[in-house]
Structures are given as structure tokens and as C-alpha cells.
Amino acid sequence: MTTLRSGSATHVGQVRSNNQDSFLVLADADLYGVADGMGGHAGGEIASAMAVELLEAHAGEPSLENLMEAARLGNRAIFEKAGGDPELHGMGTTLCAVRVVPGADGEGDEIAWINVGDSRVYLFRDDRLIQLSRDHSLVEDLVRDGQLTEEEAAVHPKRNIITRALGIDVDVNVDGSTVIPFNGDRFVLCSDGLFGDVSEDQISSVLRRLADPGEAADELVRLANDAGGRDNITVVIVEVVDDDGRSLKAAEALAAAEASRLASQDDEEPTQPVEDDDPFAGRRSSLPESDDDYATDKDDPFADIDRAASRRLTWRVVAFLLAVLAVGAAVVGATVFSARGTYFVGFEGDQVAIYKGKPGGVLWIDPQLDRTTAVTRDDLPEDQSLLVEQKPQFTSRRSATRFVMFLQQQALDHRAAESTSTTEVTTTTTEATTTTSAPATTTTAPPTTTTGP
């Protein structure tokens, strides 16, 4: 069982008169969320509070789909409330959340995340801050279209205009995916009051420096206030403190894949044809072995003995052939058993997938697609993509799944590197955990700071 711990903090900021942010820390359900309301003095506060309350009420059994459905139900309720009260007309809210859910393949838990609006879900892993969610905002659309740089977007006068929120329309599209967590991972949920005033480098520095998630959340809020505190600021940090050996398993899977790759290279060494030293072998093979007209002489006193020996030889041949057939059947059975118990990882189109069987099939047994993953060819660095193309084999589904976990981590690292070099932010997938944290907390209070154990 994987264990999490959390910390949270919220503040009204230096400009606003009330705090329209709300957050949820629900340890018993392994559920965490942040909402940033909008729409008049009271409307935004009501909308964000409804969002986290309805998220808790409708989350149901832990799954990504249930988490997304809870957001959709919250959207409908906020929309209907706004429509029934003229003073609340136009209110809405962002929402981002994470929750521990069972893994689809039974190999452990996953952390599901969802997002609507411009509140963000970050993953801090291996000293890199990766934005999992995608902002639904005007400037982010312009950045993705190449019309603005990240630097221009940060100071754009319309940077606060969002293109998607709960409560604005009767239906809403919810972004979501899953991530495989490893020891030391930190998931950061925050409203734009944080990243609007605090750079991602500063966020990374705090996460790197402060071990306690509550202290880190407090420090991030303090930095935002020191930078001007132009908006309400809310931060929830969820940290993986025990991944149930997942990191070790991923390393073992990588070692197994590398061993499989080396073994396949050995198998592909060309076999040299055997040359016959006898120059007449080919010519003799075209001649009859015997001629019945001349095989024995009628007057040969040893002819009967030879015929008796021939009969004994015939029975020996039959016995030998039966033995060969038995051995062959055993070999075929072992081959079939081996093929059915083998798994390999390859590409299904452009998606990484797990197959049951051997690459190319064995005898009449073709490999069967076991499951596809969210990792694509473009997500992987070139060396890992080449490794998958070689179709590494594994002795169990569990081992193949562990290798996929490793690939998902590689995909995250690759995307983080691309984000750093191109200033574009991308989205990711992956598996894992069950958690402990602070008791349930929902807040829309004015300037306060709350931290979980």
C-alpha cells in the first residue's frame, strides 16, 4: 500500500476583499481539490464552495470516470443555482482535483487528476516541475497557437479570461488522466493566485528545499503575497512517502527489458551454412541407395539372414520414429505453454501496448493484444522508443506492466525536458497508491492558513 501525506494553505491576498477560493483535503477518500470562484462579491465564493462540496458528495467509488462525473454534476448544480437567482447570475468556478484510484490492470493504484479552468495540477518529480493539467484560458490558447510566448502571456492584460469553467453552461468538458506515483513525488494543486505571482522555478525551489508539505504550502503562499498578492492564493501539496516498492520494481523491469534486448540481439546472429567436405556428396545423393534387381543374389546363402535383419531394422525404425514423435509432441507442448505464458511490450499503432504471446507468434498461436496504454511513441525519448520497437519479452504480465510503469516515468521526464526547452507545457499519463493525510477540510474563509499533518 502506498502512503501519501498532505499540506495546504490559503490566503485572501493583498488586493481582494474576500477569499473566493475553496479547497478540499479528504483523507478518508484520498481526495484533494482546489476551486477558484468568480462572479461578483458573493457568487464566486458560493460557486467554489459548491464545487468542492459536490466533488466530495458525488465522487462515489474511486475511479477517474467517477471523478470526472462528479465535476460534471457539480457544473450542472452550479449552473442551475445561478439561473435561479439573479444575484448569482454568471457565477462560476475552476476546479482541479486528484484522487487515488485502483489501477486498471490490477497492478496497484493510480492517482487520477481532473481539471476545468486555469487552476493547475503540477507533478514535482526528480527535481522537475511538470504541469499535468492544461489551462483553459485565452492566453494559453494563444500560446498553443504560437501567437504568444510564455513570457508575453504572463503579463497579457487578458490573462485572467478563462475559456472553460463550472457553472457557465449546462454541460462542460472535463480534462483528466492518471499518473503512476513514485517515492518523493509531489502533486501541487493551486489557484492562479500562486503561479500568477510566483514563477515555476521558485515553486520548484520551495518544493526542493522544504520537506514538510504543510511548510512548503505556507512558503508558497508567503512568496505570492510578497510578490503583490494580486489574487486569492490557495495551495494543496500531496506527497508520496511510500510507493510500496514501485521504484524498485520499475528498475527491475528496466533490467529485464535490457536483458531481453541483449538476448534478442544474440538470437539474430546469422547462422553460417555448413559446407560438406565431400565433393561427391551431392552427386551420390541423386543415385538410388539400392537396386532391387541387384540387391541380393538368389543363390546367396546369407540372403535370408539379411532379410531377417532388415525386418528387425524396420521395427527399430518404427520405434525410433514413435520416440521422435513423442519428443516432438513434448517440445510442441512446451513451446505452446511458453508462448501462452510470455508477454511482450510493443507499439499498437503509436501507443505502447502489452501483448500476450511471443513477437511474431509461435506455431499457430498469434500474439494477442492484452491492453494499450496512454503512452505514445512521441512521448518517449528516442532510445526508449527504439527499445519498445525491439519488443522486449517478459515471463509474466506483472513484469511487463512494471516495464510500462518505467516507460511512463520516462515519458514524464521527456515531456518535462521538452517543456523546458520549448517553453510549451504538455500533458501526461501513468499508475498507483493508497493514502493517509489530514482530516476532511473545506474552506472558503478569509485570510487563513491551514496545514495538514
Order of alpha helices (4+ residues) and beta strands (2+ residues): beta-beta-beta-alpha-alpha-beta-beta-beta-beta-beta-alpha-alpha-beta-beta-alpha-alpha-alpha-beta-alpha-alpha-alpha-beta-beta-beta-alpha-beta-alpha-beta
